């Protein structure tokens, strides 16, 4: 299938919003990360807004997005509503981040985290089509969710180390970032496994294209090395260096650790784009579903 760039960009930016708010929600529950609440929520809201605007371009005529209201049960309509809900929560939380209402901020922060978990899952579920076997698995929306957690958590953890209370909260932020990239690695591998075992196998959607075929360079370099190995390695390196030194105070400055995490975020973004390109490449239809 031809790559749908607007939808691809939308899903990646949606992931940043998702992971960022999950990170902030955990911070609200633990009473941490107050210094980065505003900047984190602002980044999440901008990514959501830009992604939403880009997504309507795949229709050819942006005004056609209003037609989604005529079919409330469609996957795209569900995406629209979840994005709208997330946008409202993000905007309110952004305002509260500058105020002194800890109870209300906590409520909206946790709500943002819950919707953040749902957001990429709903976006990924829109691709579950029986006629496209390489897409028709829960592994696909889980892959979207995993990438989002890694993107948002590495980005937010980097902000904590750069602008927050690195000495008191940096260690916890690093653990969240590491958890995010590990989840991303597991869910990405799970989706690749699904491509290998999906029913109605055909050369156009065979795992051989990824392992040694026309998609091999893209898969091994873009997904495996840049998208999985490097982010995990950088997150582990940051965690290890943060606990070294006298009394576990760390062997490098927080700014350097933040650079590791921003690098992990950038590599995760590259991997997220490449695995989606591969997803479209193997998203061919089963002919008997169409002609019989």
ABEGO torsion letter per residue (X at the ends): XBBBAAAAAAAAAAAAAAAAAAAAAAAAAAGBGAAAAAAAAAAAAAAAAAAAAAAAAAAGBAAAAAAAAABAABAAAAAAAAAAAAAAAAAAAAAAAABBBAAAAAAAAAAAAAAAAAAAAAAAAAABBAABAAABBAAAAAAAAAAAAAAAAAAAAAAAAAABBAAAAAAAAAAAAAAAAAAAAAAAAAAAAAAAABBGBBAAABAAAAAABAAAAAAAAAAAAAAAAAAAAAAAAAAAAAABEBGGAEABBAAAAAAAAAAAAAAAAAAAAAAAAAAAAABBBBAAAAAX
